[in-house]
Amino acid sequence: MNRKKWIRIGAAVGAALLLALLAYGGTVRRFDRWFEDRVFQRAGAISGDVVVVGIDEYALEKIGPYNTWDRNVMASALEALNADPDNRPAVVAIDTLYASESDDPEADARLAKAAADLGNVVTGASAVFGSTNAWNENGEYEIDFYSVLAFEESYPALKAVTEQGHINAMYDTDGIMRHAVLYIDVPGGERVYSMAARSAMCYAEQHGETLRLPETDARGHFYVSYTAKPGDFYDGISIASVIDGDVPAGYFADKIVLIGPYAVGLQDSIYTPIERARQMYGVEYQANVIEAILAENYKVEVSDLLQAIVLFVISAAAFLLFLRLSMRRSAIAFAGITAVSIGADLLLYELDYIVHPLWGPLSLLILYVAAIVVHYNRSRAERQRVQNMFQRYVDPGIVQEILREGTDSLGLAGKLCNIAVLFVDIRGFTTMSERLDPETVVAILNQYLGMTSDVIHRHGGTLDKFVGDCTMAFWGAPLPSEDPCYQACQTALDIQAGVAEISERLKETLGEAIYCGVGVNYGPAVVGNIGAESRMDFTAIGDTVNTSARLEANAPKEKIFISRSVADELGDRAETTSLGGTIKLKGKADGFEILTLDRLTDYVGYYTKKPT
């Protein structure tokens, strides 16, 4: 495995570990809870087994302010519900607390008698929580922040004839009530179930059924899957209407009747996950919990640690995938994996498991954006590398074309393609160099090489290298060329013209003249980055290149030698003279045809850049 792969794996593992730790540490808890509510909590069909009777604005107007009500009011309601023995409710739960005797013993007695006559009445109880500390059996000092400091329940006469259910509820840290307290272990060892649980248990007993209660955490809490939004359970039935006999008795037959505050001024409302913008009355919350227990619709919250481990594995694999794929395929992979993640969360919810639905999509989004940044920087570095590489070989316009086309198809590691190869060399340069001082030789050589590179770039060629006074160039790579042989021959004619112009100047100033020989061949060659890691060149190798070099070596001054393959590509656009097999090239069998390029019939040679 090479170093780059190890770097990718390390980056993927590091990023995935960081995201898993941040998620596990609760960094996105508030947003995750909001997303969880939006995804999971959906209103469903109400069974109709639960009926809400409201202590509502109508009752307060008709009976008077709630703080003036005595226990005769609730007694009257229970008596009204018991008026028709054939249509009595299965269970009546009173979502309020009657913790001690009132100043009216007759009202207390009447309420207790009405509850006893009706039967299956559940009244409220309430615990007061706080912190306690003590030394445990192991000699360790412990602080319990969830200790029951006090417990209030119905006054003795009422307790004796009713079931007790606590009405305590606990908000989550964001102020939303997603959980219910199934039971409270009060001092003395007694376990008191919630009003909702006790009501559901009584209802099941009435129908000869046994309920499976939800699994809870150590404090008796369990997740509530809500069925109804605020107002969905309430049909506008007021306790005042029940007392007046305005509601048909059949409406309550064999139902769980919940009686509780249903007015803003009574301050018994909460925020719930099913509709966070609107508060739900406490009696409706009780109704939702009863519905969940009756349907045994329980959700198990999967361990955060297990979810963090799964998140780490998926994130690391996804990030590796994003880094390996192209930008387009990464986008498709991101969309697909995210869709699968959300789908898996919904499926787990249907299978009664609660997971953090934001962890996966958010982590994938962060990793995808990170991969975009990596791809962008990698692409930018690649563009810069290509630009740095090819600006030495080709005209800047071709470099920009390469960057527009993209580097994926260039085959920088080496590809086989057909190219036209040109070699040009000054004849007698070594002898001339011996007669002139070094500074003059370098000046002449710079003029000549500058001219050849300029002409090569003019005609869209790739300048491969300078070897002394020899120049090599080719056409057809790194970008394909429509007519590589024609471009190479244009270049050969213009170089000859450029050499002639330089020679005229030298005759005037130094009394020296220079001449060149040119060879052009066409055929397959391997083109790409060739060399060592520390020293690499973009070049062409193969028999086509070698043959072009030998054509140039055998070309007399002021002559251009081309191969039959070049002549065939030029067709009737060129005037050539065949030399047949009169010249023997090293490494070529007898009969290799060499031709001289005399002129291009539809091309007027030019050389506009004047040597300085």
ROLO-861379 format. One line per 4 residues: number of its first residue (from 0); for each residue x, y, z of C-alpha. Coordinates in steps of 0.1 Angstrom, whole numbers, plus 5000, padded with zeros to 4 digits. Example, Ala and Ser with C-alpha at 12.3 -4.5 7.8 and 13.67 -1.06 7.14 Angstrom:
<rs>
0) 5123:4955:5078; 5137:4989:5071
</rs>
This chain:
<rs>
0) 5000:5000:5000; 5015:5033:4989; 5019:5064:5011; 4989:5082:4996
4) 4965:5054:5004; 4978:5054:5040; 4972:5091:5042; 4936:5087:5029
8) 4929:5059:5054; 4944:5080:5083; 4923:5110:5073; 4891:5089:5070
12) 4897:5073:5104; 4906:5106:5121; 4876:5125:5107; 4852:5096:5115
16) 4866:5094:5150; 4862:5131:5156; 4826:5131:5143; 4817:5101:5164
20) 4832:5117:5196; 4814:5150:5189; 4781:5132:5184; 4785:5110:5215
24) 4795:5140:5235; 4761:5157:5228; 4775:5185:5205; 4744:5183:5182
28) 4719:5171:5208; 4695:5200:5205; 4694:5199:5167; 4693:5161:5167
32) 4663:5161:5191; 4645:5186:5168; 4652:5164:5138; 4642:5133:5157
36) 4608:5149:5165; 4602:5159:5129; 4611:5125:5115; 4596:5101:5140
40) 4567:5118:5158; 4537:5116:5134; 4500:5118:5143; 4481:5085:5137
44) 4446:5071:5140; 4431:5074:5175; 4416:5042:5189; 4386:5059:5204
48) 4391:5041:5237; 4401:5074:5255; 4377:5103:5260; 4388:5137:5274
52) 4365:5157:5296; 4378:5192:5300; 4377:5216:5330; 4375:5242:5303
56) 4366:5279:5298; 4329:5270:5296; 4330:5252:5329; 4348:5281:5346
60) 4323:5305:5333; 4293:5284:5344; 4306:5270:5377; 4330:5298:5387
64) 4368:5302:5390; 4385:5269:5396; 4400:5279:5430; 4364:5282:5443
68) 4353:5247:5433; 4347:5223:5462; 4348:5185:5458; 4310:5185:5451
72) 4318:5195:5415; 4339:5164:5408; 4315:5142:5428; 4286:5155:5406
76) 4306:5146:5375; 4312:5110:5387; 4276:5107:5397; 4266:5118:5362
80) 4289:5093:5346; 4274:5066:5368; 4238:5076:5361; 4232:5049:5334
84) 4245:5015:5346; 4244:5002:5310; 4267:5029:5297; 4292:5034:5324
88) 4328:5042:5316; 4354:5014:5320; 4378:5037:5338; 4377:5073:5350
92) 4410:5090:5357; 4409:5124:5374; 4441:5144:5365; 4442:5164:5396
96) 4453:5160:5432; 4431:5157:5463; 4459:5153:5488; 4441:5161:5521
100) 4407:5166:5536; 4390:5199:5528; 4371:5222:5550; 4339:5205:5538
104) 4338:5169:5552; 4305:5163:5535; 4320:5172:5500; 4349:5149:5508
108) 4326:5121:5517; 4304:5126:5487; 4334:5125:5463; 4347:5092:5480
112) 4312:5077:5477; 4307:5087:5441; 4341:5072:5432; 4333:5040:5451
116) 4299:5037:5434; 4314:5042:5400; 4343:5019:5405; 4376:5018:5386
120) 4384:5055:5394; 4421:5065:5393; 4431:5095:5413; 4463:5114:5412
124) 4494:5113:5434; 4525:5134:5432; 4562:5130:5443; 4586:5158:5452
128) 4621:5151:5440; 4654:5164:5453; 4689:5153:5462; 4700:5133:5491
132) 4734:5120:5502; 4746:5091:5524; 4773:5065:5529; 4765:5033:5511
136) 4773:4997:5522; 4807:4999:5506; 4817:5029:5526; 4813:5052:5496
140) 4797:5086:5498; 4768:5088:5473; 4746:5117:5462; 4712:5108:5447
144) 4698:5137:5427; 4666:5119:5419; 4655:5110:5454; 4618:5112:5465
148) 4617:5137:5493; 4579:5137:5497; 4549:5119:5482; 4514:5132:5482
152) 4483:5110:5475; 4446:5112:5478; 4431:5117:5512; 4424:5085:5531
156) 4387:5081:5523; 4392:5087:5486; 4424:5066:5484; 4406:5036:5500
160) 4381:5034:5471; 4403:5044:5441; 4434:5034:5423; 4464:5057:5428
164) 4484:5069:5398; 4512:5095:5400; 4509:5125:5377; 4546:5134:5377
168) 4562:5142:5343; 4598:5150:5334; 4609:5173:5306; 4640:5166:5285
172) 4668:5190:5287; 4654:5211:5258; 4620:5216:5275; 4602:5190:5254
176) 4583:5161:5270; 4593:5130:5250; 4593:5106:5280; 4569:5094:5306
180) 4576:5082:5341; 4562:5047:5343; 4566:5043:5380; 4580:5059:5412
184) 4595:5040:5440; 4583:5059:5471; 4599:5057:5505; 4589:5025:5522
188) 4594:5004:5491; 4560:5009:5474; 4560:5012:5436; 4534:5037:5423
192) 4526:5035:5386; 4516:5066:5366; 4480:5076:5361; 4483:5067:5325
196) 4497:5032:5332; 4473:5025:5360; 4443:5036:5338; 4455:5014:5310
200) 4461:4984:5333; 4425:4988:5348; 4411:4990:5313; 4429:4958:5303
204) 4417:4940:5334; 4381:4951:5326; 4385:4933:5292; 4404:4902:5306
208) 4437:4912:5291; 4472:4916:5304; 4493:4945:5292; 4530:4943:5285
212) 4545:4974:5301; 4574:4992:5285; 4610:4988:5293; 4624:5017:5312
216) 4657:5032:5323; 4669:5031:5358; 4645:5059:5368; 4614:5044:5353
220) 4614:5066:5322; 4603:5054:5287; 4600:5071:5253; 4565:5081:5243
224) 4554:5076:5207; 4526:5102:5204; 4494:5094:5185; 4476:5128:5186
228) 4485:5164:5183; 4471:5191:5207; 4433:5192:5205; 4429:5158:5187
232) 4416:5140:5218; 4392:5168:5228; 4357:5168:5213; 4347:5199:5233
236) 4331:5179:5261; 4331:5201:5292; 4327:5188:5327; 4299:5213:5331
240) 4280:5196:5302; 4286:5162:5318; 4272:5174:5351; 4241:5189:5334
244) 4235:5157:5315; 4240:5173:5281; 4262:5145:5269; 4246:5112:5259
248) 4256:5084:5283; 4266:5062:5254; 4294:5085:5245; 4313:5073:5276
252) 4303:5036:5275; 4333:5012:5281; 4358:5041:5276; 4386:5055:5296
256) 4374:5089:5306; 4401:5114:5315; 4390:5145:5334; 4415:5173:5337
260) 4423:5210:5332; 4417:5223:5297; 4420:5260:5300; 4450:5283:5296
264) 4446:5299:5330; 4449:5266:5348; 4486:5264:5337; 4486:5227:5330
268) 4501:5226:5295; 4534:5213:5281; 4555:5213:5249; 4556:5179:5231
272) 4576:5166:5202; 4546:5160:5180; 4539:5197:5176; 4566:5219:5192
276) 4550:5252:5183; 4517:5246:5203; 4514:5234:5238; 4494:5203:5248
280) 4472:5202:5279; 4483:5177:5305; 4452:5156:5302; 4459:5152:5265
284) 4495:5141:5273; 4480:5115:5296; 4457:5104:5268; 4487:5099:5245
288) 4505:5078:5270; 4475:5056:5276; 4471:5051:5238; 4508:5040:5236
292) 4504:5016:5265; 4472:5001:5253; 4487:4996:5218; 4520:4984:5234
296) 4536:5009:5211; 4570:5010:5228; 4602:5023:5214; 4636:5013:5228
300) 4663:5039:5226; 4695:5024:5213; 4727:5029:5233; 4745:5061:5224
304) 4778:5043:5226; 4767:5016:5201; 4754:5043:5178; 4787:5062:5180
308) 4806:5030:5171; 4784:5024:5141; 4787:5061:5131; 4825:5058:5132
312) 4826:5028:5109; 4801:5042:5084; 4817:5076:5084; 4852:5062:5078
316) 4841:5040:5049; 4820:5068:5034; 4849:5093:5036; 4872:5068:5019
320) 4847:5063:4992; 4842:5101:4987; 4879:5106:4984; 4883:5078:4959
324) 4855:5088:4936; 4852:5117:4913; 4831:5148:4923; 4801:5136:4903
328) 4802:5101:4916; 4808:5113:4952; 4776:5134:4950; 4757:5103:4938
332) 4773:5082:4966; 4765:5109:4992; 4729:5111:4982; 4725:5073:4981
336) 4742:5067:5015; 4722:5095:5031; 4690:5081:5018; 4699:5047:5030
340) 4708:5061:5064; 4675:5079:5068; 4656:5049:5055; 4674:5027:5080
344) 4664:5051:5108; 4628:5049:5098; 4629:5012:5095; 4644:5008:5129
348) 4616:5031:5143; 4590:5008:5128; 4608:4979:5144; 4605:4999:5177
352) 4641:5012:5180; 4649:5048:5184; 4683:5061:5170; 4697:5095:5165
356) 4685:5104:5130; 4707:5134:5125; 4740:5118:5134; 4743:5099:5101
360) 4731:5125:5076; 4749:5154:5093; 4782:5134:5095; 4779:5124:5059
364) 4772:5160:5048; 4803:5172:5067; 4824:5145:5052; 4811:5151:5017
368) 4819:5188:5020; 4853:5179:5033; 4858:5156:5003; 4847:5185:4980
372) 4874:5207:4995; 4900:5179:4992; 4889:5173:4955; 4891:5210:4948
376) 4926:5214:4963; 4937:5182:4946; 4923:5194:4913; 4939:5228:4918
380) 4972:5212:4926; 4968:5190:4895; 4960:5219:4873; 4990:5238:4887
384) 5012:5207:4881; 5000:5203:4846; 5005:5240:4839; 5040:5240:4853
388) 5048:5208:4834; 5034:5218:4799; 5042:5255:4799; 5078:5243:4792
392) 5067:5222:4762; 5037:5239:4745; 5022:5272:4737; 5002:5288:4767
396) 4970:5285:4747; 4974:5248:4745; 4981:5246:4782; 4947:5264:4788
400) 4930:5239:4764; 4945:5210:4784; 4932:5225:4816; 4897:5230:4800
404) 4897:5194:4787; 4908:5180:4821; 4938:5160:4830; 4921:5126:4834
408) 4924:5116:4798; 4960:5128:4792; 4976:5096:4803; 5004:5114:4820
412) 5017:5080:4832; 5021:5069:4796; 4999:5061:4767; 5003:5048:4731
416) 4993:5072:4704; 5002:5082:4668; 5023:5113:4667; 5044:5132:4642
420) 5080:5137:4654; 5104:5164:4643; 5141:5166:4649; 5162:5196:4637
424) 5199:5202:4641; 5225:5228:4631; 5250:5215:4605; 5286:5222:4614
428) 5279:5239:4647; 5306:5221:4665; 5333:5233:4640; 5319:5268:4642
432) 5320:5267:4680; 5357:5261:4679; 5363:5293:4659; 5342:5316:4681
436) 5344:5326:4717; 5319:5310:4741; 5298:5341:4747; 5292:5344:4709
440) 5284:5307:4706; 5258:5309:4734; 5243:5340:4718; 5239:5323:4684
444) 5226:5291:4700; 5200:5311:4721; 5188:5329:4689; 5184:5296:4671
448) 5167:5277:4699; 5144:5306:4706; 5134:5307:4670; 5127:5269:4668
452) 5107:5269:4700; 5087:5299:4688; 5079:5282:4655; 5069:5249:4672
456) 5045:5267:4695; 5030:5286:4665; 5020:5254:4649; 5006:5237:4681
460) 5035:5214:4687; 5049:5200:4720; 5085:5210:4725; 5101:5179:4740
464) 5137:5189:4746; 5169:5206:4735; 5200:5185:4732; 5229:5209:4724
468) 5219:5225:4691; 5193:5198:4684; 5156:5203:4690; 5129:5176:4693
472) 5091:5182:4690; 5060:5162:4683; 5024:5167:4674; 4993:5146:4685
476) 5000:5147:4722; 4992:5156:4750; 4961:5167:4731; 4950:5150:4698
480) 4958:5169:4666; 4936:5169:4635; 4966:5170:4611; 4999:5163:4630
484) 5020:5156:4599; 5010:5188:4581; 5017:5209:4612; 5051:5192:4617
488) 5060:5199:4580; 5048:5235:4583; 5072:5238:4613; 5101:5223:4594
492) 5097:5248:4565; 5094:5277:4588; 5125:5266:4608; 5145:5264:4576
496) 5133:5300:4568; 5142:5311:4603; 5177:5296:4602; 5182:5313:4568
500) 5173:5346:4584; 5197:5341:4613; 5224:5330:4589; 5221:5362:4569
504) 5226:5383:4601; 5256:5362:4611; 5272:5367:4577; 5269:5404:4581
508) 5283:5406:4617; 5306:5376:4620; 5312:5363:4585; 5297:5329:4596
512) 5267:5310:4583; 5245:5283:4598; 5224:5256:4582; 5201:5229:4595
516) 5189:5195:4586; 5154:5183:4595; 5138:5149:4599; 5100:5142:4603
520) 5084:5108:4609; 5049:5096:4618; 5037:5066:4637; 5029:5051:4671
524) 5049:5061:4702; 5046:5060:4740; 5039:5095:4754; 5039:5104:4790
528) 5059:5112:4821; 5091:5092:4820; 5120:5092:4844; 5125:5090:4881
532) 5104:5104:4910; 5129:5132:4915; 5135:5139:4878; 5107:5133:4853
536) 5100:5147:4818; 5070:5145:4795; 5084:5129:4764; 5079:5104:4737
540) 5098:5071:4732; 5097:5044:4706; 5108:5034:4671; 5089:5064:4655
544) 5110:5088:4676; 5143:5069:4668; 5135:5069:4631; 5128:5106:4631
548) 5162:5113:4648; 5180:5092:4622; 5162:5109:4593; 5174:5142:4607
552) 5210:5129:4612; 5211:5119:4575; 5195:5150:4561; 5220:5173:4544
556) 5219:5210:4552; 5188:5229:4540; 5170:5195:4535; 5140:5181:4551
560) 5138:5143:4552; 5104:5127:4557; 5092:5090:4558; 5067:5074:4535
564) 5042:5074:4564; 5044:5112:4565; 5042:5115:4528; 5010:5094:4527
568) 4994:5116:4554; 5002:5147:4534; 4989:5133:4501; 4987:5158:4473
572) 4992:5187:4496; 5030:5183:4494; 5056:5181:4467; 5082:5155:4476
576) 5111:5137:4460; 5116:5101:4467; 5152:5089:4475; 5140:5053:4475
580) 5163:5031:4495; 5195:5049:4485; 5201:5060:4521; 5204:5033:4547
584) 5191:5042:4582; 5205:5024:4612; 5181:4998:4625; 5159:4998:4594
588) 5156:4971:4568; 5165:4976:4532; 5138:4993:4512; 5128:5019:4539
592) 5118:5048:4517; 5130:5083:4525; 5117:5114:4507; 5126:5151:4507
596) 5099:5176:4514; 5102:5202:4487; 5072:5223:4495; 5036:5223:4507
600) 5014:5231:4478; 4988:5251:4497; 5010:5267:4523; 5031:5298:4521
604) 5059:5296:4547; 5064:5325:4570; 5085:5334:4600; 5074:5366:4616
608) 5095:5366:4649; 5128:5383:4641; 5158:5370:4660; 5174:5396:4683
</rs>
